[in-house]
Amino acid sequence: MGGAELTPEIYNTLHELWLASGLQRMTWSSLSAEQQTVIAGLWQIKQGEWHWMRGNNGLKESWDCQCREDALPLQELPFDMLQLIPPRLDAEINGYNGRLLHGVPDGFTDVVDRCGIKWPHAHNLDVSHSALM
């Protein structure tokens, strides 16, 4: 299995790079026509996976809301095994249904390979830690 695991350390590095890039301050109207065209093409492919993050308000509104620190998610996701088992960064970028990065597994395949089930939502999960002596 290839791809980096999305561990807290890797997440923090990616977040620092994101902040350093300045993308969080770029509104849809501040993007060039060429940038908007590229993003619109990606949105067309992935909107089924991405629209839930900020509602079904379309690309411009979703883009403008995505990076606002005061914007909260529309819903809280349930606890699941994916919070215990780090996902692969490349599969997360490729998305649950894939079709973004050729030759990279989709999120569905990655989840099934790592967790052994399609929907790893935990119900009455008992997580404990035992120190080895």
N, C-alpha and C positions, 0 to 999 in steps of 0.2 A: 504494500500500500504506500503510495507516494503522497506528497503534499505535507506542508507544515501543519501541526496541530495548533489551533487557535487558543493557546494558553494565555493566562493573564499577562505574562511578560510580553508575548507577541502582540496581544491586544493593546497594551500600553504603548508599545513602540509605534504601532500603526496609528493610534490616537494622537501621539505626539507629532507624527509626520503629517497627519490630517490637519492639525492645528497650525503647524508651520506652513502648510500650503496656502492658507488663506481661503480655501474653498468655502468654508462655512459663512463667509461674508459676501459670497457671490450670489446675488439674486438672479432670477431668470432673466430679468430685463438687462442685467449687467453683462450677460453672456453675448458673445458675437453670434451672428447668424449661423456661422459654421459650427460653433460649439453647440448651439441649440439643435441643429440638424443631427449631429452625432448623438446627442443625448436623447432626442426624440426617437431615433432609430432603436437605441437600446431600450427605451421605454416601451416601444411597440412590441418588442420581443418579450419583455419581462413584466409588463404591467399586471398580469394576472398574479404574479408573486409579490409585486411591490406596492400595489395600490392600497392594501390593507394597513400599511404603516401610517398613513395620514388620511385615510378615507378615499372615497372615489371622487375627488375634486379635480381630477385632471393633472397633467404634468406640471404646469406652471405653479399651481398652488402646492402640489406635493414637493416640488423642488424648493420653493421658498420656505416651506415649513420644516423640511427635513433637518436642517442644521440649526434651527433656533433652539437655544438652550432652554427657553421657557415652554417649548412645545412638548407636551407629554404624549406618550403613545395613546392611541384610541382605546386600547384594551391591554390588560395585563395578561401575559401568557402564563398558562399553568406550569407548575414545576414539572420537569421531566428529566429523564436520564441524560439528555443533552447538556444539562447544566453540570453534570458530574463527569461526563466523558467529553473531552475537548473535541469539537468538530475539526475537520480539515479546512483550512483557509481557502484553498482552491475550490473545494466543493461548495462552501458557503457563498463565494463570489459567483460561482456558476449557477447557484440557485437550486431550489428543490426540484424543479422540472428540467434543469439543464438548458441547453440550446444557446448558451452565451459563449462558453469557452470550449472549442473543439478539442477532443482528446482528454477532457477532464471529466471525472464522474459527476453526475448530478447529485444534489443533496439527498434525494430519495435513496439512491443506491448506497451512498455513504452512511446514512442512518441505519439502513438494514444491515450493512456489513458490520458496523460497529456495535449496534444495539440488539440485532437479531429480530427486530420487529419494525413494522411500518410506522406506528404511532407510539413513541416511547413516553407517553404521558404517565406520570406516576400517581397512583391513587393509594393512599394509606402506605406510602413508602416509608420504611424504617431504615434510616441511614445511621450507622454508628461507627465509632472509631475505637479500635482496641490497640493499646500500646503493646508492642512485642517486648517480651522480657528475655 
